[in-house]
Amino acid sequence: MANLVVKWVNEVGLSRVVKSPETDLANGYLLGELLSKLKIIDSETFKAFTDSTAEEDKVRHAFPPIE
């Protein structure tokens, strides 16, 4: 099942290839990019995401501002 999800995520065309969802999606950046490409969050919200492993960025990605 995990292989199927990884294949689908990579078909969406993210900025990086996902090999291990547990590590590649851990900071929330690629998940935010995925949600943006699927039009679940708007591109303005995604602009606030940074590809960082800092704890404050992970929290901000988990709880983006709602307008």
C-alpha positions in Angstrom: 0.0 0.0 0.0 2.8 2.4 0.9 4.4 1.8 -2.5 1.1 2.7 -4.2 0.9 6.0 -2.3 4.5 6.9 -3.0 4.0 6.2 -6.7 0.8 8.4 -6.8 2.5 11.3 -4.9 5.5 11.2 -7.3 3.1 11.3 -10.3 1.7 14.6 -9.0 5.0 16.2 -9.8 6.4 17.7 -6.6 9.7 19.6 -6.4 11.4 16.4 -5.0 10.9 12.7 -5.5 9.4 11.0 -2.4 11.2 7.8 -1.6 10.2 7.4 2.1 7.0 9.2 3.1 8.0 9.1 6.8 11.1 11.1 6.3 10.4 13.0 3.0 7.0 14.4 4.3 8.2 14.9 7.9 8.7 18.7 7.9 5.4 19.3 6.1 6.8 21.1 3.1 6.1 18.5 0.5 2.7 17.7 2.0 1.9 21.4 1.7 3.1 21.4 -1.9 0.9 18.3 -2.6 -2.1 20.0 -1.0 -1.5 23.1 -3.0 -1.2 21.2 -6.3 -4.5 19.3 -5.5 -6.1 22.8 -4.7 -6.9 21.8 -1.1 -4.9 24.8 0.1 -4.4 27.9 -2.0 -1.0 28.9 -3.4 -0.8 32.0 -1.1 -1.0 29.7 2.0 1.7 27.4 0.5 4.0 30.4 -0.1 4.4 30.6 3.7 5.9 27.0 3.8 9.6 26.6 3.9 11.6 23.5 3.3 13.1 23.4 6.7 13.5 21.0 9.6 13.3 23.7 12.3 10.6 22.8 14.9 8.9 26.2 14.5 8.5 25.6 10.8 7.1 22.2 11.3 4.5 23.6 13.7 3.6 26.4 11.3 3.2 23.9 8.5 0.9 21.8 10.6 -1.3 24.8 11.5 -1.2 27.3 8.6 -3.1 30.6 9.1 -6.7 30.4 8.0 -8.2 33.5 6.4 
